[in-house]
Amino acid sequence: MDFCPSGLSVIEKEARAIFELTQQINDAFNEACRLLLATEGRIVVTGMGKSGHIGNKIAATLSSTGSPAFFMHPAEASHGDLGMVTNKDTVIAISNSGNTAEVLALLPQIKRLGIPMIALTGNTASTLAKMSDVHIDLTVEKEACPLNLAPTTSTTLALVMGDAIAIALLEARGFNADDFSRSHPGGTLGKRSFVRVETLSNTHTIPTVNADTPVKQALSEITEKKLGMTCVVDEKGAFVGIYTDGDIRRSLMQNQDILKAPISEVMTKGGKTIHDQALATEALALMQKHSITALVVTDNEQVPTGILHIHDLLRAGII
């Protein structure tokens, strides 16, 4: 049996539905984001069944992008978990039908608290849609399931709308990479977003020569430090250039008598450097942009403090 036609059909149906979802980025979306941005407490996301699974992910995405949120299971909420909700919170309720009994059971307490409620439903005539402060319409003509029963397209739309809300709020808050790193200290995400260049660079073996050093002596420095290059510094120790194995080959191909020449005559002036407080991801982007495998790390005075090789990024899991 060839499963590919079935798989392609599902993806095509859901892709079309996502494209049509752009029509729902409208005044209701704007109002929902305004309410969430103004929330003094936390965003409470709730939903039953598959909508609950999507709600859990939406709450996690909101929390990791600067909008504190948590998921509240509607059935558990009716048995005490509603106590987690305060009068400073905002609720996002997800239900494709808009008439899920467990979710509707929460409405009296939400109304009693006087807090805003944003509904994500596929039924504009539903109780949840009518009782919400803002309703975002996620109507789908048909689920990707051939029986039109299993939540597929509808849950995909809810997930995409949740992402759209989370990123809109992220941008409105001016949430940046440093903010992101504080909530992702572990794993690959934490490494990619938080690790500074100074923690990865080789600070113990920094090949360095003065600008007036003869090339022959500079070659000895390159050979001894085994990094295939040397930094060239001025009288104050500030970085002014770099001399690499590649520079040596280019000099020899030009038939230059380089051994007695000062390094300043053959070096690459102002080679690529990176500040020791820069993020490791910035260093990787710089290496990729200029097709190089190493960067000179400098401090505020442009004094070399280390050498960062692409292998250092590999070992740290940045790549």
C-alpha positions as CSV (number, residue, x, y, z in Angstrom):
1,M,0.0,0.0,0.0
2,D,1.2,3.5,-0.9
3,F,0.6,5.8,2.1
4,C,1.9,8.9,0.4
5,P,-1.3,10.1,-1.3
6,S,-3.1,10.1,2.0
7,G,-0.3,12.0,3.7
8,L,-0.1,14.6,1.0
9,S,-3.9,15.0,1.1
10,V,-3.8,15.8,4.8
11,I,-0.9,18.3,4.4
12,E,-2.6,20.0,1.5
13,K,-5.9,20.4,3.3
14,E,-4.3,21.8,6.4
15,A,-2.1,24.1,4.4
16,R,-5.1,25.6,2.7
17,A,-6.9,26.0,6.0
18,I,-3.8,27.8,7.4
19,F,-3.7,30.1,4.4
20,E,-7.4,31.0,4.9
21,L,-6.7,31.6,8.6
22,T,-4.9,34.8,7.6
23,Q,-8.4,36.3,7.2
24,Q,-8.8,36.1,11.0
25,I,-5.8,38.4,11.7
26,N,-8.2,41.2,12.1
27,D,-9.8,43.5,14.8
28,A,-10.6,40.5,17.0
29,F,-7.0,39.4,16.9
30,N,-5.8,42.9,17.7
31,E,-8.2,43.2,20.7
32,A,-7.2,39.8,22.0
33,C,-3.5,40.8,21.9
34,R,-4.3,44.1,23.6
35,L,-6.1,42.3,26.4
36,L,-3.2,39.8,26.9
37,L,-0.5,42.5,26.8
38,A,-2.4,44.4,29.5
39,T,-2.8,41.4,31.7
40,E,-1.3,42.1,35.1
41,G,-1.5,38.5,36.3
42,R,-1.1,35.4,34.1
43,I,-2.7,34.0,31.0
44,V,-4.8,31.0,31.8
45,V,-5.3,28.6,28.8
46,T,-7.9,25.9,29.0
47,G,-9.4,23.3,26.7
48,M,-10.7,19.7,26.8
49,G,-9.4,16.7,24.9
50,K,-7.3,17.5,21.8
51,S,-8.0,21.2,22.3
52,G,-6.4,20.8,25.8
53,H,-3.2,19.3,24.3
54,I,-3.0,22.3,22.0
55,G,-3.8,24.7,24.9
56,N,-0.9,23.2,26.9
57,K,1.5,23.9,24.0
58,I,0.1,27.5,23.6
59,A,0.6,28.2,27.3
60,A,4.2,26.8,27.1
61,T,5.0,29.0,24.1
62,L,3.5,32.1,25.7
63,S,5.5,31.5,28.9
64,S,8.8,31.0,27.0
65,T,8.3,34.2,25.0
66,G,7.7,36.6,27.8
67,S,4.0,36.2,28.5
68,P,3.6,34.2,31.8
69,A,0.9,31.6,31.3
70,F,-0.2,28.2,32.5
71,F,-2.6,25.5,31.3
72,M,-5.7,24.7,33.4
73,H,-7.5,21.4,32.7
74,P,-11.2,22.3,32.7
75,A,-12.3,19.1,34.5
76,E,-9.7,19.6,37.2
77,A,-10.7,23.3,37.4
78,S,-14.2,22.3,38.4
79,H,-12.7,20.3,41.3
80,G,-10.5,23.0,42.9
81,D,-8.0,24.1,40.3
82,L,-10.1,27.2,39.6
83,G,-8.5,28.5,42.8
84,M,-5.4,29.2,40.7
85,V,-7.2,31.9,38.7
86,T,-7.1,35.4,40.1
87,N,-8.9,38.7,39.2
88,K,-5.7,39.9,37.4
89,D,-5.6,37.1,34.9
90,T,-6.9,36.6,31.4
91,V,-8.4,33.3,30.1
92,I,-8.0,31.8,26.6
93,A,-10.6,29.1,26.2
94,I,-10.2,26.7,23.2
95,S,-13.1,24.5,21.9
96,N,-13.8,23.7,18.3
97,S,-17.6,23.3,19.0
98,G,-17.7,26.1,21.5
99,N,-20.1,24.0,23.5
100,T,-17.7,21.7,25.4
101,A,-19.5,21.0,28.8
102,E,-16.3,21.1,30.9
103,V,-15.3,24.4,29.5
104,L,-18.7,26.0,29.8
105,A,-18.9,24.9,33.5
106,L,-16.1,27.4,34.2
107,L,-17.9,30.4,32.7
108,P,-19.8,31.5,35.9
109,Q,-16.6,31.7,38.0
110,I,-14.7,33.5,35.2
111,K,-17.6,36.0,34.9
112,R,-17.7,36.3,38.7
113,L,-14.0,37.3,38.8
114,G,-14.7,39.9,36.1
115,I,-11.7,38.9,34.0
116,P,-11.4,38.9,30.2
117,M,-12.0,35.7,28.3
118,I,-10.8,35.1,24.7
119,A,-12.4,32.2,22.9
120,L,-10.9,30.2,20.1
121,T,-13.7,28.2,18.5
122,G,-14.9,27.0,15.1
123,N,-18.5,27.9,15.9
124,T,-19.5,31.6,15.9
125,A,-23.0,30.7,17.2
126,S,-21.7,28.7,20.2
127,T,-22.2,29.6,23.8
128,L,-18.5,30.1,24.4
129,A,-18.2,32.4,21.4
130,K,-21.2,34.5,22.6
131,M,-20.0,34.7,26.2
132,S,-16.4,35.7,25.4
133,D,-15.0,39.2,25.4
134,V,-13.2,38.4,22.2
135,H,-13.9,35.6,19.8
136,I,-11.4,34.4,17.2
137,D,-13.1,32.4,14.6
138,L,-11.3,29.1,13.7
139,T,-14.0,27.6,11.5
140,V,-13.0,24.8,9.2
141,E,-15.0,23.5,6.4
142,K,-13.9,20.0,7.0
143,E,-11.3,18.1,9.1
144,A,-8.4,16.5,7.3
145,C,-9.7,13.2,8.7
146,P,-11.7,11.5,5.9
147,L,-14.5,10.7,8.4
148,N,-14.6,14.4,9.3
149,L,-14.4,13.3,13.0
150,A,-10.8,13.3,14.3
151,P,-9.6,16.8,15.3
152,T,-6.9,17.5,12.7
153,T,-7.3,20.7,10.7
154,S,-9.2,22.4,13.6
155,T,-6.4,21.7,16.1
156,T,-3.8,22.8,13.6
157,L,-5.5,26.1,13.2
158,A,-5.7,26.6,17.0
159,L,-2.0,25.9,17.3
160,V,-1.1,28.3,14.5
161,M,-3.3,31.0,16.0
162,G,-1.7,30.5,19.4
163,D,1.8,30.9,17.8
164,A,0.6,34.1,16.1
165,I,-0.6,35.5,19.4
166,A,2.5,34.6,21.2
167,I,4.9,36.1,18.6
168,A,2.8,39.3,18.3
169,L,3.1,39.7,22.1
170,L,6.8,38.9,22.0
171,E,7.4,41.7,19.5
172,A,5.2,44.1,21.4
173,R,7.2,43.5,24.6
174,G,10.5,43.9,22.9
175,F,11.4,40.4,24.1
176,N,15.0,39.6,22.9
177,A,17.6,36.8,22.9
178,D,18.8,37.6,26.4
179,D,15.3,37.4,27.7
180,F,14.7,34.1,25.9
181,S,17.9,32.6,27.3
182,R,16.7,33.2,30.9
183,S,13.8,30.9,30.4
184,H,15.8,28.3,28.4
185,P,19.0,27.7,30.4
186,G,19.2,24.0,29.6
187,G,19.6,21.9,26.4
188,T,20.4,23.0,22.9
189,L,18.1,26.1,23.1
190,G,19.9,27.3,26.2
191,K,23.3,26.8,24.6
192,R,22.4,28.5,21.4
193,S,20.8,31.5,23.0
194,F,22.9,32.0,26.2
195,V,26.5,30.9,25.8
196,R,29.0,33.8,25.5
197,V,32.0,33.8,23.3
198,E,34.4,34.2,26.3
199,T,33.3,30.9,27.8
200,L,34.2,28.9,24.7
201,S,37.3,30.6,23.3
202,N,40.9,29.4,23.8
203,T,42.3,32.0,26.2
204,H,45.5,30.2,27.2
205,T,47.2,29.9,23.8
206,I,46.9,33.2,21.9
207,P,49.5,33.5,19.2
208,T,50.5,37.2,19.2
209,V,53.3,39.3,17.6
210,N,53.9,43.0,17.3
211,A,53.4,44.8,14.0
212,D,57.2,45.2,13.5
213,T,58.0,41.6,14.1
214,P,59.9,39.9,11.2
215,V,57.8,37.3,9.4
216,K,60.4,34.6,10.2
217,Q,59.7,35.1,13.9
218,A,56.0,35.3,13.3
219,L,56.1,31.9,11.6
220,S,57.7,30.5,14.8
221,E,54.8,31.8,16.8
222,I,52.3,30.3,14.4
223,T,54.1,26.9,14.5
224,E,54.5,26.9,18.3
225,K,50.8,27.8,19.1
226,K,49.4,25.4,16.5
227,L,46.4,27.4,15.5
228,G,47.4,28.2,12.0
229,M,47.5,32.0,12.6
230,T,48.8,34.8,14.8
231,C,47.3,38.0,15.9
232,V,49.2,41.2,15.1
233,V,49.0,44.0,17.7
234,D,50.2,47.6,18.0
235,E,52.3,49.0,20.8
236,K,49.3,49.2,23.1
237,G,48.4,45.5,22.5
238,A,45.3,46.3,20.4
239,F,44.5,44.1,17.5
240,V,45.5,45.5,14.1
241,G,45.7,42.5,11.8
242,I,46.0,38.7,11.4
243,Y,48.5,36.5,9.6
244,T,47.4,33.0,8.7
245,D,48.7,29.9,6.9
246,G,46.7,31.2,3.9
247,D,48.6,34.5,3.9
248,I,51.9,32.6,3.9
249,R,50.9,30.7,0.8
250,R,49.7,33.8,-1.0
251,S,53.0,35.6,-0.1
252,L,55.1,32.7,-1.5
253,M,53.0,32.5,-4.7
254,Q,53.8,36.2,-5.3
255,N,57.5,35.3,-5.0
256,Q,57.9,37.7,-2.1
257,D,61.0,37.4,0.0
258,I,59.0,37.5,3.2
259,L,61.2,36.1,5.9
260,K,62.9,39.4,6.7
261,A,59.9,41.7,6.1
262,P,57.9,43.0,9.0
263,I,54.6,41.2,9.5
264,S,52.7,44.5,9.0
265,E,53.6,44.4,5.3
266,V,52.1,41.0,4.6
267,M,49.3,40.6,7.2
268,T,45.6,40.9,6.6
269,K,44.7,44.3,8.2
270,G,41.8,44.4,10.5
271,G,40.8,40.7,10.3
272,K,37.4,39.5,11.6
273,T,37.0,39.8,15.4
274,I,34.3,39.3,17.9
275,H,33.7,40.8,21.3
276,D,34.2,38.5,24.2
277,Q,30.7,39.2,25.5
278,A,29.0,38.4,22.2
279,L,26.7,35.4,22.0
280,A,28.2,32.2,20.5
281,T,25.4,32.3,17.9
282,E,26.7,35.6,16.7
283,A,30.2,34.2,16.3
284,L,28.7,31.3,14.3
285,A,26.8,33.6,12.0
286,L,30.0,35.7,11.4
287,M,32.0,32.6,10.5
288,Q,29.3,31.4,8.1
289,K,29.0,34.7,6.4
290,H,32.7,35.1,5.7
291,S,33.5,31.4,5.3
292,I,36.1,31.3,8.0
293,T,36.8,28.8,10.8
294,A,38.3,31.0,13.5
295,L,37.7,34.4,15.1
296,V,39.9,36.6,17.2
297,V,38.1,37.4,20.5
298,T,38.7,40.9,21.8
299,D,37.8,43.1,24.8
300,N,36.6,46.7,24.9
301,E,40.1,48.0,24.1
302,Q,40.4,45.6,21.1
303,V,43.0,43.6,22.9
304,P,42.9,39.9,21.9
305,T,41.7,37.8,24.8
306,G,41.2,34.5,23.0
307,I,40.7,32.6,19.8
308,L,37.4,31.0,18.9
309,H,37.5,28.1,16.5
310,I,34.5,26.5,14.8
311,H,35.4,23.2,16.6
312,D,34.8,25.0,19.9
313,L,31.2,25.7,18.7
314,L,30.8,22.1,17.7
315,R,31.9,20.8,21.0
316,A,29.5,23.1,22.9
317,G,26.6,22.0,20.8
318,I,26.0,25.4,19.2
319,I,26.1,23.9,15.7
